[in-house]
Amino acid sequence: MEKILVLDFGGQYNQLIARRVRDHHVFAEILPYTTPLAQIKQAGYSGIIFTGGPNSVFDPASPHYTQEILELGVPVLGICYGCQLMCYMAGGEVQTAPSSEYGKITFKHMGQSPLFEEVPELSTVWMSHTDYIATPPQGFSIIGKTLDCPVAAMENAQKKLYAVQFHPEVTHSQFGSQMLYNFLYRICGCKGEWVMENFIENQIAQLRETIGTSRVVLGLSGGVDSSVAAALISKAVGKQLTCVFVDHGLMRKNEGDEVEQTFTSRFDMEFVRVNCAARFMQALRGVTDPEQKRKIIGTEFFEVFWDTIREQSDKGYFAQGTIYPDCIESGKGDADVIKTHHNRVKTPADVEFRGILEPLCDLFKDEVRAVGEALGLPKELVWRQPFPGPGLGVRIIGEITAEKIAVLQDADWVLRDEMAKNGYEKELAQFFCVLPDVSTVGVMGDHRTYDHLIAIRAVTTDDFMTADWAKIPYDILSQVSNRITNECAHINRVVYDITTKPPATVEWE
Ligand code: XMP
């Protein structure tokens, strides 16, 4: 299959570059700049993209690459730092720019470069740089400029080397997507083989071949990734797959039953649901410290999980819903550190498996969702919001009791219902209710009440590293508040959390 290498020099948009390439139906993979040339040669890429990065090419400690990569005959596109690096490697002159450019800048392209076909002469691009190309290397011509950047784009058409000082991958670059399309189709000669239907077909065939007659066990959380992995493996080997679903009783209202219903009615597989709410309640009794609660939930979960997997594994395969961002090696400095993530579970030494299956490890989240939809998973599941592993345990402040779980589940269900009715489900990154350990005085009829307070948390964010509180219209908030206090027992007050992250986190614990 045709593929593009995104060679990572530590820039913040590296995953975005790969995603944009895949949006054009060409597979892209990210490798750190420390990847040996021999490996790159052997992989047979249709094209290479040098990413941006925070460094200056003059800094001896900055990431560089052997000049030979420009001589492979494989088209290369340098972006931002990657553009300066290409210039430097090919013998051109990079300098600190007299004035750095940041933000939306007007770009003018010149000549007849295939990179700018169907791009108007003047367009807006996204710039963020302090160095620039003063003189392009021999054999290169200038194909674009801005007011402060005399070489905002250059090419060596004969060697198929292209470089742009701006970031075509971000949406602020008006015709960035067209430029990437041009690079892929007009310069690298790609055909667009990366389509989800092909992926599903190939994966199913591959899974069948690998698994043979063995059994497969998969830990199903009800989240998007493990659900899609389960659906895919089920299509491949049916009842050879056993999904283990540990229900710790800290799921949202009816969620455990919905997960069971979906997988037992729509998919061919063995489904083991371990109902262990009582065990969790016992372990959590009297515990109020947030970290302690998290630790207990995590420890109990994995004990139950591995005990069940041990019973079910039959020395077969262990499958996980690991996705691409969980596995990418970072090009930032310490390149051999692989990011670890809660999605990639460590298997204990005493459980024997034939191997680990990670059928989604090449996919970004939006691609996982597309696969999920194509496999017939319900929309609610495919578009499910992130839900923390410790579940409602981190949304009940103070001691967790069965009564508090029920109160929170009811209120949270009303919130979700109202958000869905008003079309806010996909608009907000996350919304949920929290049960603080607070009772307040209220009045109902002629009676004084002293009951629970519910807090609503709703955020918008791109990456969950920072977040803003969602500006939900007052009339919708008012409706949510009315319904929660009317329909849910033991709640007499509703408040809205208007804190950004930082200083607050999204979850309350
Ligand atoms: P915070 O609260 O750290 O949350 O701002 C950021 C995102 O991470 C989710 N989150 C978790 N997810 N296990 C998870 O799988 C956890 O322990 C956990 N804690 C927070 C949170 O829901 C939000 O989407």
Boltz pocket constraint, residues with backbone or C-beta under 6 A from the ligand:
constraints:
  - pocket:
      binder: B
      contacts: [[A, 342], [A, 386], [A, 387], [A, 388], [A, 389], [A, 390], [A, 430], [A, 464], [A, 501], [A, 504], [A, 505], [A, 506], [A, 507], [A, 508]]
      max_distance: 6.0
